[in-house]
Amino acid sequence: MKNNILIVDDIHPVFMEMAAAKGYQCDYKPTIKPDEALQILGDYAGMVIRSKFNVNKQVIDIARNLRFVCRAGAGMDNINEAYAAEKGITLINAPEGNMDAVGEHAVGLLLALMNNFNTADDQIRAGSWRREPNRGYELKGRTVGIVGYGFMGKSFAKKLSGFEVNVIAYDKYKTGFSDKYAREVSMEEIVKHSDVLSLHIPLTAETDGLVSEEYLFHFKKPIFFINTSRGKTAKVRAVIDAIKQGKVLGAGLDVLEVEKFPALAEQEWFDELKQSGKVILTPHVAGWTFESYRKISEVMGQKLPFSS
């Protein structure tokens, strides 16, 4: 019991190999339903999750022998971190495993927005060759504001380093992080100077709804907005309205307040969002590449303590 791990989601086999080398027995059940997992979870010392499983107080109480939870990814918003700490449960995540994927995806969204790739492609396929309406913007010389300078934020800044841009970053939870990729600033400076705003923050009570109508109102210049963090950090209605007002020139959204169908299609803002030629949508895949699939599991395996 003290060395077995329940894996309730799809992960790369390299994790099982690394766990076995550290003395663990893995039960790989990626299709197991949450209610089924709850019936057997009390027999495990560890579990591995991605996003479908919510490790709340009820789950932690049922998992009476649980010593650690591995999150195959970066975000920990589907785990009650405070209660896990209270119960002495170690939490392991792997932001190092998908930081390159997120950084590259954010750059891709930004370049596509600034050069009208999606609308130009649609027009050509429809038989329309329109050059002037698809004139793009250059990144060089612009100021990119990053909110959240952890693994993801720094990765994005690093990817931008060859574009000759001025990168500024704000992080409420750290100081003294200026480096060759970004300069630490206040939120006031982000709002005042940014031509591009990119979010790289976890979802917490403080970041829930951060990008609101009021927040966007205070930006001094029209911006391009990128969100590859968590959907609920930005209110979609506020982003759509800011696009209409010219305060947001374009938005690249890998995450949304509500994700997956049919729930997404039922949102009052969805029709406007999908019809806007100034929005590019991707299905929460910024950190999900063929390479990150393996790297995430490797990072978890490296962080996994040896079985006692």
Buried (B, 14 or more C-beta within 10 A) or exposed (E): EEBBBBBBBEBBEBBBEBBBEEEBBBBBBEEBEEEEBBEBBEEBBBBBBBBEBEBEEEBBEBBEEBBBBBBBBBBBBBBBBEBBEEBEBBBBBBBBBBBBBBBBBBBBBBBBBBBBBBBBEEBEEEEEEEEEEBEEBEBEEBBBBBBBBBBBBBBBBBBBEEBEBBBBBBBEEEEEBEBEBBBBBEBEBBBBBBBBBBBBBBBBEEBBBBBBBEBBEEBEBBBBBBBBBBBBBBBBBBBBBBBEEEBBBBBBBBBBBBBEEEEBEEBEBBEBBEEBBBBBBBEBBBBBBEEBBBBBBBBBBBBBEEBE
